[in-house]
């Protein structure tokens, strides 16, 4: 970075306070005002630069940056994933996170490089929670329920009727989609929020209404009765498209 311009944190704060809504608006403002402390093209000056959305505090769709219609991973699921990565690679700050994301070729498509721009929940939690930098932040993330309990049907002629598979996705929707991507014949039949305290009760229901056929398949002749019991016990989650 050139010493003629303000340090990154100062420059970004100044840009946020301008309340400009686009890159073109910023460049137009810069040409008219000619501020000596801010560069016209901060993306070429600051190593910490993430995106124009991040710099201006907007959520526009810039080519090469954040896609407007991207389906990001739900916030707390993303936090749990980010905390595991931060622990594994010793990421302590926003700069560490951005640097790691820029070099990581296998970054999941639903994990943002700039979570502070993408998630409304980020404002109340900040980078310490995103990176899990203290015990309280880690406990806060652990305390948020993301565990899903799923009943799947089969669209495979080789699988007899009334055969179902029960699946757990502890990290939530993202983990569930990943598991389903490996089993193209499975379709979601019902999703519930899992409650560990009710595990014994739910397992007894399943044993009462089903027979284990091996290969992670259950024969459930009276599925509606089992669903009635589960509906009265667990919280039903709207079905995802898969």
N, C-alpha and C positions, 0 to 999 in steps of 0.2 A: 504494500500500500504506500502511496505517495504521502509524505508528511504535510503536503499543502492542504490536505482535506482533514476534516474532523475524524476522530476514531470511529470505528464501525458502530458501536452502541449509541454514540451521540448522533451520528448521521441517520441511523435508522429511526431513532426517537423523533428527530426533527422531521423526517419524511412522514412519519405516522401523523404528526400534528398538523401537517398540511391538509389532510383529509382529501387528497387527490384520488380519483377513482380509476386511473389507468396509467400505463406506461407513457402513452402519448400525451396525456394531460401533464404528467411530471416533466417531460422533455420540453413541452411548450412553456410551462412555468419557468423552467430553468433558463430557457432562451430569453425570456422577458426580464427576469429578475437578475440573472447572472450572479448567483451566490458564490462566493469564493470558498466557502467551507464545505459545499456539497458538489460532488462530481455529476456531470450530466449523465454519465453512464456508470452507475455504481457497480453494475454487474461485471465491469471490466477492471474495476479498481480494488474492490474488497474481496478477499478470499472467503470471508464469512457469508457472502451473498448467496441466498438460497433461491429466491424467485422474486419477481416483481410483486406478486401477491404478498409475500412475506415483508418486503421492503415498504409497501404502501398500506398494508393492513387491509387488503381487498380480497375478494374471492372470484376474480375474473378468470376466464379460460384463456391462458396464454399458451401458444404453441411451445412445447418442450417443458411446460411447467404443469400446474395442477389442472386436470381436466374437470370441466364444470359438472359433467354428469358421472364422474367416477363414483362407484359405490365403495366407499371406504369401509373398512372393518369397524364395527361398533366400538366406541371409545374405550370402554373398560377392557374389552377383549384385546384391543390394540395395546393398551397400557401393559397388560400382563405379558404380551409378546415382547414389547420394547424393554421391559424390565429384565426379562431373561437374557436378551441380547446385551443390554448394558452391563449386566453382571458378568457375562461370558467374555466380553471384549473390553471391560473396564472403561466404559463410557461415562464420563463425569459431567459433561456440559452439553449445551446446544451445539457448540462447535464440534465436539467429539462425535455427536450423533450425526450431524450433517456430513462430516468427513467420512464416517463409516458408510453411510447410505450411498454416497457418491462413488465409493469403490466397491460396494457389494453388488455383484452381478445378479444374485438370486433374491434380491429384496422383493417380498410379496407385493403383488400389484395393488393390494388393498391396504398397504401400510404407507402413509404419507411421509415424505421427506420433511415437510413443514407441518407437524401436527398442531402447532399453535395457530396456524391459519385455517386449518381444516375443521377442527373440533371446537364447538362452543364451550364444551366442558373444560377445555384446556385452561381457560382464563382463571378458573377458580382453583386449579390444581398446580399448574406450572410444570417446569422441567424437572424439579425434584421428584414429583410423583411419576412423571413419564419415564424417568430413568431409575426410579426406586432408590434414591440416594440416601434414605434413612429408613430405619425400621418402621416408623409410623407410616411412611409412604407405601412400603411393601405390604403392611398389614391392611392398609386402606384398600389396596387393589385386591388382595386376597379375600377381603370381606364382601366384595361385590359378586353377586351370583351370576355366573355365566354358564354353568353346567346344564346341558340339555339331555333329556331322556327321550329317545325317539323310537317309534314303531315303524318299521319299513315293510312294504309289500314287495312282491317280486313280479317283474314282467318278463318271465322266462318260461317257455313252454316245458322245459325240463324240470321245473319246480312245481310240485303239486299245489292245488288250490288250498287255501287256508294255512299256508306256510308263511310265517313272518319272521323277521329278524329284529331284535332289539339292539339298539346302539346307544352308547354314551359318548357325548362330546363335551368334555370338561371345559374346554376353552371357548365353547359357544359356536356360533354360526359358521365362522371361518373353518374350524376343525371339522364340523359336520359336512360342509361342502367338499372339503378335501377328501374325507372318507367316502362320500358318495361318488366322487369322481373316479374312484378306483373300483366301483361296483355299479356299472352302467345299467344293470337290470333292476336295481333297487329304486323304489319310489317312496317318498315320505308319506306315511299314512296319518300319523299323529305325533305332535311334538309337545313335550311338557317341560316346565322348569323343574329341575331335579332338586329334591330336598333330602339331604343325607340322613336327617333324623327319621325320615319315613322309609328308609331303604328296606328294613325288615318287613314292614307292612306291605310294601309294594311287591317285594319278592314272593311273599306268601300268596298274594293275589295272582301273580303270574304262574306260580306252581299249581294253583287251584284250577286255572282255566287253560293250561297248556301242557303239552308234552314235548320234551326236548328230543329232537330228531337228529342231533349232531350237526356238525358243520355250521354252527351258529344259526340254526333254523329251529323255530318252534311251530308245532302244529297247534293251532288255536281254532277249534271247531265253532266256538261261540264268541267271536271277537266283540260283538256289541255289548255283551254282558261284562267282559273285562274292561272295555272302554268306559262303561258306566261307572264301574268301581274306581278307575283311575281318574275320571273326570271329577269325582267327588273328593279325591284325595290330593291330586296335584294341580298346579296351575297350567291350563292349556295355552300354548303359544300358537299364534296364527301360523298356518303352514307356509313354508317357503316354496318358491318355484325352483325345481331342480331338474 
